[in-house]
Amino acid sequence: MPLSTMPTMSWSQRCLRAVSSATLYAWAMVVGVALVLSILRGLQIAWHWPADLPLSWPDLRMVMWQGARFDLKVSAAAAVLLWPVLMLSRQSLRGSLVAAVAWVFALASLINLHYFGFYKTPIDPIVFGFFEDDTQAIVQTIWHDFPVITTLLIWAAASMLAVRWVQGINTGVSNWLNRQTSAVLRVNRAGWLTLLGVLIALFMLVLTTKGTLRAMALGRQNVSVTPTQFLNDMVPNGVMALKFAWDSRRESQNLSDPLLGLKRLGYNEPLQAARVLGLDAADEPALMRQLTGSREPVAALNKPRNLMFFLMESWSAEPFRYHGPTFDVLGRLAPTLSQACHFKNFDSAQPGTHPSLEAILFSTPITPLTLGPPGKQPMPWAIPRVMKNAGYRTVFVTSARSGWRDLDRVLKVQGFDEVVDANTLKALYPEASLGIWGVWDSYVFDYLKTRLKSAQPDAQPLFVFVLTSTNHPPYDLPSDYQRLERDMRIFRGEVNADTVPNLHTYHYATDLLGDFVQHVHATPHARSTVLAATGDHNVRSFGLYATPERRYLAGQVPFVIWGADQCGEQQALPASHRDMFPTLLPMLGISENYVNTGRNLLAKPAPQDPMQAAMSLSYTGTARDAQGVWNLGDPASHVCSPPGATACEFPSTRDAQARARLGLLDWQIRVSLKPAQK
C-alpha cells in the first residue's frame, strides 16, 4: 500500500508525506519553469537573429544546452527558497507560488529579450536607470517603441504554460511513484524508500542551484560557449542577466576596497599592474602622480582658447560611412570635416548616456559613481574642476532636464559654474515646447550662438560641455522639420522599424552641429575657440553587429576636433573616449591635475610605449586593436575584425596592458573616493 493511501498515519509518517510531496512539487517546478525559460530563449534567438549571420546548428545546440543549465539553476534556486513554504502549504497555495515564480521569471526573460534589441547586450547595470532616470519618459518610450501588447500576451501564455506543466509533472510523477511503491514493496519498507528518495532529491535540488559538479558554480565565466558574440549573449536568461547586472552594480558602489577592480582584472596590487605598463613608480603615491597629467611637454599659450565640447546623443559612426548626395545624414556638418581632425576608428567608453558622461567628465570606469556619496564630494581631477582651476568659466548646457540622474546637483559640486537645461531654455525661449526628454536641440545651439556673441575677446575663456537629447527614442522632431528622402540601398546596417525615423533625428542633430561649427568659423572667435564632438554611444537601431566582419563597428562613435594646428598620424588608429581629454587639454596648454586616461591623438604615435598603445579600450571590459576585438582576459572571445586583418591572433601582451590600464583607473578612483564612504 502506498504511503499516500494509508488509512492512518503517525506523526512521522505525516511529516514524511509532507516532505516528499513538497520535494516532488519543487522538482516539478524546476522542470516546468526551466522548460518555459528555454522556449523563451528560443523565441529571443529567432526574434533577433541577424539576417547576415550564418546558421550553425552545433553552435545553436551549444547555446540552448548551456542556456538550459542556467534555466535549471535559477529554477532550482527558487525551488530551494520556496521548499519550506511548499511543505507547509496546501495544493491551491502551491499553484499560486508556482504562478508567481513563472510570472517573475518569464517577465525577466521578456525584458531581457527587448533589452537586447535596444542595447545589443543582455540586461546590464544600465537597467537600473529605469528608476534613476525620468521613469515616466522611459515608460512613454517603451509604450511607443516596443510591442507591449504582444509581449504581455506572450508573458501570460508562458506563465500559464509553466503552471500547467508543473501541475502535470507533479501529478504524473506522483501517480507513477505510488503505483511502483504499491506493486513491489510492503508498507513498512515504503517509508524508508521514500525517505531515501527525498534525501537524494533534496541533495540533487541543492546541487542544481550550483549548475555544475565542478568547484566553480555556473556563472558569468560560463556564458561564452561559441565564437559568435550574438549567440553567447543569448545564453543567460533574464534572471541570470539581472543577477550579473546587480553584482556589477554592487561592485561599482563598493568603494571601500581599493583593490576590487584590480583583482577582478588579474592584478593583486597596483605596482604589479604598473610594471606591466612600464611605469617605475617606487610606491603608490608616486604611481598616483605618474597617472596624473601629461607625459609630454605642453607649450604654454599666449592667450587662452575657448573649448566647446559636444556629447551628441546616439551619435553613431556608421552613418558617416554612407553619407552622400542620395543618403544625406550629415547635413551642414559635411563641408566642415575638411577643416577638422576626424578620428574614424573610435569607440565610446560605455553603452549608455550617463555612464559615458561620467567616464568622460570624471575619468572613471566605475558607474554609476555620482548617484551616492561620491557625487557630493568634489573630485579635483574632474574635467570641469581642472578647467575651472585653469581659469575657465565652466558651463554645462543640455536640451534635457538637468534633474536627470541628479545632474543639477552633481555638476555644480564637480566644478561647473552654470548648468543650463531644458527648463532654463524654456524660460529664455517661451515658444519652446517641452517634450518627453526636454526641448529640441535647436534651442541649445541658439543659446550657444547668443552666449558666444556676448563673449568679449579678452574675457574669461569658456569651457562649455553640451549634451544633446533629440536623437533619442521615440525619435520625435519639430513639426516644421523637413524630412529627407534617402536611398536605403546605400545603408549597410540592419534595417528595422526604427531605422528611418532614427536617421531623421540623426540628421537633425548633426545638421544643427554643422550649422553651429560654420557659424563659429564665421565669427571673430574662430581662432580662439576649439570645437570637439563625439557620441555618447552607438545608435540602437542600426544593427546587432553579429558577424565578425561588422563586430568592430559595435561601439564606434565619431570624434571630431575643429581648431587643431595639425591632425597627426592617428586618425585611422583605434582609439576611444579615454583619449579625448588627454588630446584636448594639451591643445589648451593644460598639463596638470587631470587623469592621464589615454593618449594624445594629435601627438606622434609611440608604439613601444604601453601607455600610448594604439588600442581602443571600453570601460565595460572590451578592447580592440587593428586586428581584432576581445573581452579582457578571455582569449576565446577574440574575433578577427575588420576583415582583412593580417596578424589576427589573441594579443596576450596587449590584453595584459589593457587590463592593467583599466585596473589602475579603477584603483585610482576607489583610493581617491574611499573617504566618501565613512
Secondary structure, DSSP 8 states (H G I E B T S, - for coil): --GGG-SS--HHHHHHHHHHHHHHHHHHHHHHHHHHHHHHHHHHHHHH--TTS---HHHHHHHHHHHHHHHHHHHHHHHHHHHHHHHHS-HHHHHHHHHHHHHHHHHHHHHHHHHHHHHSSSS-GGGGHHHHS-HHHHHHHHHHHS-HHHHHHHHHHHHHHHHHHHHHHHHHHHHHHHHHHHHH--HHHHHHHHHHHHHHHHHHHHHHHHTSSSSS-S-GGGS--SS-HHHHHTSS-HHHHHHHHHHHHHHHH--S-TTHHHHHTT-SSHHHHHHHTT---SSHHHHHHHTBS-SS-----SS--EEEEEEETT--SHHHHH-BTTB--SGGGGGGGGGEEEE-SEE-SSSSHHHHHHHHHH--SSSS-SSSGGGGS--TTSHHHHHHHTT-EEEEEESB-TTGGGHHHHHHHTT-SEEE-HHHHHHH-TT----SSBS-HHHHHHHHHHHHHH--TTS--EEEEEE--SSSTT----TT-------TTS--S---TTHHHHHHHHHHHHHHHHHHHHHHHTSTTSTTEEEEEEESS--TTS----SHHHHTTTTB--EEEES-S--TT-TTS-EEGGGHHHHHHHHTT--SSSB--S--TTS---TT-GGG-S-EE-TTSEEE-SSEEEETT-GGG-EE-STT-SS-S--HHHHHHHHHHHHHHHHHHHHHHGGGG-
